[in-house]
Amino acid sequence: MRLAVLSLILLSVVPFHAGAMRIPAAESIVLSFPGFSLSLPDAGFSYSGPGISYAGIEDGTFLGTVENPYGEDADYGFFPGSPSFGGRKGAMFSLGGFEGMVSSDGMQVLGLSYSTSLLDVALLYRNREGGGDEVIVDYRAERLVHVLSFGLMVRPCPYAGIGMIASFSPLLGPDLFVRGDFSFRGIGAGIYYGNSFGRVSGNEFAVRLSVETDHAGLSFFLLYGGKPRYSGRFRPFEGRYDVELEIGGVRLRHEGSVRFPSDAKKKVVHEFSISFSGIGIGIGTGFRPIVRVVRENLEIGCGKNGVYVEYSFSDRISVRLDQNGPDITFSLEFP
């Protein structure tokens, strides 16, 4: 009862747009069968079966690694771990150590990989010519015409891996990216250099370090651009950190980032929070309050997207109410 009253009070102070709450803001019905999911009314679907799948091709595949080579987990295959709706979608197959993928959702994509315990090899073709008559064109983002990428990951021991991505396009020329990763008993580290037709035209250098124990955690990432942008002195820069400590059931966390992107404007984001017994409070950038209270199926809070209330009915129906209006999701599972 207290949580219900508190949620009404919090929502009463949210500045709704256009003076009223839109009803409904979004709704979806998800029908789940073994290996198959269907979402309505957009008729989106995903499938995962023995040796064949149709799902998102960006997360957990070699395409995602090429587009974000600085990720902590590098994937050189194409078969996804579970069905998904989001992002670009494609059909994938696996046979023995071989995995393949084909898609025309957003761009033409073809991929083939082979994996063993010591070696991963991947070949990826992308083609997106773009459209329009722009005077100034970002060729790296909009003209990925006939781009061929070759990936290689070698694991000389269970704790270390060395990876490489070599790409070539008749329009953009060659690109090369190399990385080395190490992980042992809660300690992880990585070093990265190069490019794979990413967000900037020059090479970038990055390092990563993480330490995790039962009651503490530390992660750090630093990226430094190798080619000046708009002046002889400015280069892209990005730094992220996350520190977490648990004492007597109370968890303290401080995370933040500092970025100098291509527009040369410094962007700083930070967040400090304390959580215990399903209650979390904190403060973020610009003294933004952070509140999160979880009690069984009810969650209420306040964060970067404003105040929200969410309730789940037996993991089948969830109702979320925030400043954009209600969002209702139905999930029906069939054996």
C-alpha positions as CSV (number, residue, x, y, z in Angstrom):
1,M,0.0,0.0,0.0
2,R,2.8,2.4,0.8
3,L,4.5,1.7,-2.5
4,A,1.3,2.3,-4.4
5,V,0.8,5.7,-2.6
6,L,4.4,6.6,-3.2
7,S,4.1,5.8,-6.9
8,L,1.1,8.0,-7.3
9,I,2.9,10.9,-5.6
10,L,5.9,10.5,-7.8
11,L,3.9,10.3,-11.0
12,S,1.9,13.4,-10.0
13,V,5.0,15.6,-10.2
14,V,6.2,14.3,-13.7
15,P,5.9,17.1,-16.3
16,F,3.8,15.2,-19.0
17,H,4.2,16.4,-22.5
18,A,1.2,18.2,-24.2
19,G,-0.4,18.5,-20.8
20,A,-1.7,14.9,-20.8
21,M,-0.5,11.4,-20.8
22,R,-0.7,9.5,-24.1
23,I,-2.8,6.3,-23.9
24,P,-1.4,4.0,-24.9
25,A,2.2,5.0,-25.5
26,A,3.2,1.5,-26.7
27,E,1.8,-2.0,-26.4
28,S,3.0,-5.4,-27.5
29,I,2.0,-9.0,-27.3
30,V,4.7,-11.7,-27.4
31,L,3.8,-15.3,-28.1
32,S,6.6,-17.7,-27.1
33,F,6.9,-21.3,-28.4
34,P,9.9,-23.6,-28.0
35,G,12.5,-21.9,-30.2
36,F,10.0,-19.4,-31.7
37,S,8.7,-16.0,-30.7
38,L,6.2,-13.7,-32.3
39,S,5.5,-10.1,-31.4
40,L,2.2,-8.3,-32.2
41,P,1.1,-6.0,-33.8
42,D,4.4,-5.5,-35.7
43,A,4.5,-9.2,-36.7
44,G,8.2,-9.4,-35.7
45,F,9.5,-12.9,-35.1
46,S,12.6,-14.9,-34.3
47,Y,13.4,-18.6,-34.5
48,S,16.2,-20.7,-33.0
49,G,16.4,-24.4,-33.8
50,P,19.1,-27.1,-34.3
51,G,21.5,-25.7,-36.9
52,I,19.3,-22.9,-38.1
53,S,18.2,-19.5,-36.7
54,Y,16.5,-16.3,-37.7
55,A,17.2,-13.4,-35.2
56,G,19.2,-10.3,-34.6
57,I,22.7,-10.4,-36.3
58,E,24.5,-7.6,-34.4
59,D,24.9,-8.7,-30.8
60,G,27.0,-11.8,-30.2
61,T,28.1,-12.2,-33.8
62,F,31.1,-11.3,-35.9
63,L,29.1,-8.4,-37.5
64,G,28.8,-6.8,-34.0
65,T,32.5,-7.3,-33.4
66,V,33.5,-5.6,-36.6
67,E,31.1,-2.6,-35.9
68,N,32.3,-2.3,-32.3
69,P,35.8,-4.0,-32.1
70,Y,36.5,-2.5,-28.6
71,G,33.9,-4.7,-26.9
72,E,35.0,-6.8,-24.0
73,D,33.7,-10.0,-25.6
74,A,34.9,-10.6,-29.2
75,D,32.7,-12.9,-31.3
76,Y,34.0,-14.5,-34.5
77,G,30.9,-16.6,-35.3
78,F,27.4,-15.9,-36.5
79,F,25.1,-18.2,-34.7
80,P,23.3,-16.3,-31.9
81,G,22.8,-17.7,-28.4
82,S,19.1,-17.0,-28.2
83,P,16.3,-15.5,-30.3
84,S,16.0,-11.8,-30.4
85,F,13.8,-9.1,-32.2
86,G,15.9,-6.0,-32.1
87,G,18.4,-4.6,-34.6
88,R,19.1,-6.0,-38.1
89,K,17.8,-9.5,-38.6
90,G,19.2,-12.4,-40.7
91,A,19.1,-16.1,-41.3
92,M,22.0,-18.2,-39.8
93,F,23.0,-21.8,-39.9
94,S,25.6,-24.0,-38.2
95,L,27.1,-27.3,-39.2
96,G,30.0,-28.7,-37.1
97,G,32.4,-25.9,-36.6
98,F,31.0,-23.8,-39.5
99,E,28.6,-21.0,-39.0
100,G,27.0,-18.8,-41.8
101,M,24.7,-15.9,-42.1
102,V,22.8,-14.0,-44.8
103,S,20.7,-10.8,-44.5
104,S,19.3,-7.9,-46.5
105,D,17.8,-6.1,-43.6
106,G,19.3,-2.6,-43.7
107,M,22.3,-3.7,-45.8
108,Q,23.4,-6.7,-47.7
109,V,25.4,-9.0,-45.4
110,L,27.0,-12.4,-46.0
111,G,29.2,-14.2,-43.5
112,L,31.0,-17.5,-42.9
113,S,33.1,-18.6,-40.0
114,Y,34.9,-21.7,-38.6
115,S,35.7,-22.3,-35.0
116,T,37.9,-24.6,-33.0
117,S,39.1,-24.5,-29.3
118,L,42.3,-22.7,-30.4
119,L,41.3,-20.8,-33.5
120,D,38.4,-18.8,-35.0
121,V,38.3,-17.7,-38.6
122,A,35.6,-15.4,-40.1
123,L,34.8,-13.8,-43.5
124,L,32.2,-11.0,-43.7
125,Y,30.8,-9.1,-46.7
126,R,28.8,-5.9,-46.3
127,N,27.3,-3.6,-48.9
128,R,25.3,-0.5,-48.3
129,E,25.4,2.2,-50.9
130,G,23.1,4.7,-49.1
131,G,20.9,7.2,-50.9
132,G,20.1,10.8,-51.4
133,D,22.1,13.6,-53.0
134,E,24.0,14.9,-50.0
135,V,26.8,17.4,-50.8
136,I,28.9,16.2,-47.8
137,V,28.8,12.4,-47.3
138,D,30.1,10.4,-44.4
139,Y,31.5,7.6,-46.5
140,R,32.5,5.5,-43.6
141,A,28.9,5.5,-42.2
142,E,26.8,5.7,-45.3
143,R,28.9,4.2,-48.2
144,L,30.0,0.8,-47.0
145,V,30.2,-0.4,-50.5
146,H,31.5,-3.9,-51.1
147,V,33.4,-4.1,-47.8
148,L,35.2,-7.4,-47.2
149,S,36.4,-8.2,-43.7
150,F,38.6,-11.1,-42.6
151,G,38.8,-12.0,-38.9
152,L,41.2,-14.2,-37.0
153,M,41.2,-15.1,-33.3
154,V,44.0,-17.2,-31.8
155,R,43.8,-18.6,-28.2
156,P,47.3,-19.9,-27.3
157,C,46.0,-20.7,-23.7
158,P,42.7,-20.6,-21.9
159,Y,43.5,-17.2,-20.4
160,A,44.5,-15.2,-23.4
161,G,43.5,-14.4,-27.0
162,I,44.9,-12.5,-29.9
163,G,42.6,-11.1,-32.5
164,M,42.8,-9.4,-35.9
165,I,40.3,-7.8,-38.3
166,A,41.5,-6.9,-41.8
167,S,39.0,-5.0,-44.0
168,F,39.1,-3.7,-47.6
169,S,36.7,-1.6,-49.7
170,P,37.3,-0.4,-53.3
171,L,35.9,3.0,-52.2
172,L,37.5,3.3,-48.7
173,G,40.7,1.3,-49.1
174,P,42.2,-1.0,-46.4
175,D,41.7,-1.0,-42.6
176,L,43.4,-3.1,-39.9
177,F,42.5,-3.7,-36.3
178,V,44.4,-5.8,-33.7
179,R,43.6,-6.7,-30.1
180,G,44.9,-8.8,-27.2
181,D,42.8,-10.0,-24.3
182,F,43.7,-11.6,-20.9
183,S,41.4,-13.0,-18.2
184,F,42.3,-15.0,-15.1
185,R,40.5,-15.4,-11.8
186,G,38.5,-12.2,-11.9
187,I,41.2,-10.1,-13.5
188,G,40.7,-9.0,-17.1
189,A,42.8,-6.8,-19.4
190,G,42.9,-5.8,-23.0
191,I,44.8,-3.6,-25.5
192,Y,43.5,-2.5,-28.9
193,Y,44.8,-0.6,-31.9
194,G,43.6,0.2,-35.4
195,N,40.2,0.5,-37.1
196,S,37.5,-1.5,-38.9
197,F,35.7,1.2,-40.9
198,G,34.3,2.6,-37.6
199,R,33.2,6.0,-36.5
200,V,36.5,7.8,-37.3
201,S,38.9,7.6,-40.2
202,G,42.1,7.3,-38.3
203,N,43.4,4.5,-36.0
204,E,42.5,4.5,-32.3
205,F,44.3,3.1,-29.3
206,A,42.5,1.7,-26.3
207,V,43.2,-0.2,-23.1
208,R,40.9,-2.0,-20.7
209,L,41.3,-3.3,-17.1
210,S,38.9,-5.0,-14.7
211,V,39.1,-6.7,-11.3
212,E,36.2,-8.5,-9.7
213,T,35.9,-10.2,-6.3
214,D,32.9,-11.4,-4.2
215,H,32.5,-8.0,-2.6
216,A,34.3,-5.5,-4.9
217,G,34.7,-4.6,-8.5
218,L,36.7,-2.2,-10.6
219,S,36.7,-1.6,-14.4
220,F,38.5,1.0,-16.5
221,F,38.5,1.8,-20.2
222,L,40.5,4.5,-22.1
223,L,40.4,5.2,-25.8
224,Y,42.6,7.8,-27.6
225,G,42.2,8.8,-31.3
226,G,45.3,8.7,-33.4
227,K,44.2,11.3,-36.0
228,P,43.4,15.0,-35.2
229,R,39.9,16.2,-35.9
230,Y,39.2,19.8,-37.1
231,S,42.5,21.1,-35.6
232,G,46.1,20.0,-35.3
233,R,45.7,19.6,-31.5
234,F,42.3,18.0,-30.9
235,R,41.9,14.2,-31.0
236,P,38.9,12.1,-30.0
237,F,39.1,10.8,-26.4
238,E,37.0,8.6,-24.2
239,G,37.4,7.3,-20.7
240,R,35.0,5.2,-18.6
241,Y,35.3,3.8,-15.1
242,D,33.1,1.8,-12.7
243,V,33.9,1.1,-9.0
244,E,31.7,-1.1,-6.8
245,L,32.0,-2.2,-3.1
246,E,29.8,-4.3,-0.9
247,I,29.9,-3.9,2.9
248,G,27.5,-5.8,5.2
249,G,24.8,-6.1,2.5
250,V,25.1,-2.4,1.4
251,R,26.4,-1.9,-2.1
252,L,28.2,1.3,-3.1
253,R,28.8,2.1,-6.7
254,H,30.4,5.0,-8.6
255,E,30.5,5.1,-12.4
256,G,31.3,7.8,-14.9
257,S,32.6,8.7,-18.3
258,V,34.4,11.6,-20.0
259,R,34.2,12.0,-23.8
260,F,35.7,14.4,-26.3
261,P,33.8,13.2,-29.5
262,S,34.2,14.6,-33.0
263,D,32.4,17.9,-32.2
264,A,35.1,18.7,-29.7
265,K,32.7,19.3,-26.9
266,K,33.5,17.8,-23.5
267,K,30.8,15.5,-22.2
268,V,31.0,14.3,-18.6
269,V,28.5,11.7,-17.1
270,H,28.7,10.3,-13.5
271,E,26.5,8.5,-11.1
272,F,26.9,7.5,-7.4
273,S,24.4,5.1,-5.8
274,I,23.8,3.1,-2.6
275,S,21.6,0.1,-2.6
276,F,20.4,-2.3,0.2
277,S,17.4,-4.6,0.6
278,G,15.8,-3.8,-2.7
279,I,16.2,0.0,-2.2
280,G,18.6,2.1,-4.2
281,I,19.3,5.8,-3.9
282,G,21.9,8.0,-5.6
283,I,22.7,11.1,-7.5
284,G,23.8,11.6,-11.1
285,T,25.1,14.3,-13.5
286,G,23.6,17.7,-12.8
287,F,22.5,16.6,-9.3
288,R,19.8,14.4,-10.9
289,P,18.2,12.2,-8.2
290,I,18.2,8.4,-8.6
291,V,15.7,6.3,-6.7
292,R,14.8,2.6,-7.2
293,V,12.5,0.5,-4.9
294,V,11.8,-3.2,-5.7
295,R,9.2,-5.2,-3.8
296,E,8.3,-8.6,-5.3
297,N,6.6,-7.7,-8.6
298,L,6.4,-3.9,-8.1
299,E,9.2,-1.5,-9.0
300,I,9.1,2.3,-8.8
301,G,11.9,4.7,-9.3
302,C,13.4,7.9,-10.8
303,G,16.3,8.1,-13.1
304,K,17.7,9.7,-16.3
305,N,14.4,9.1,-18.1
306,G,12.2,10.5,-15.3
307,V,9.9,8.8,-12.9
308,Y,8.4,5.4,-13.6
309,V,6.3,2.6,-12.1
310,E,6.4,-1.0,-13.3
311,Y,4.4,-4.0,-12.2
312,S,4.6,-7.6,-13.4
313,F,1.9,-10.3,-13.2
314,S,3.4,-13.8,-12.9
315,D,6.1,-12.9,-15.5
316,R,3.4,-12.9,-18.2
317,I,2.1,-9.3,-18.2
318,S,4.1,-6.2,-17.4
319,V,2.8,-2.7,-17.1
320,R,5.2,0.3,-17.1
321,L,4.0,3.9,-16.5
322,D,6.4,6.8,-17.0
323,Q,6.4,10.3,-18.5
324,N,5.7,8.9,-22.0
325,G,2.6,7.1,-20.9
326,P,1.8,3.4,-20.3
327,D,3.7,0.6,-21.9
328,I,2.0,-2.8,-21.7
329,T,3.6,-6.1,-22.6
330,F,1.9,-9.5,-22.8
331,S,3.9,-12.7,-23.0
332,L,2.2,-16.0,-23.6
333,E,4.4,-19.2,-23.5
334,F,3.3,-22.4,-25.1
335,P,4.9,-25.8,-24.3
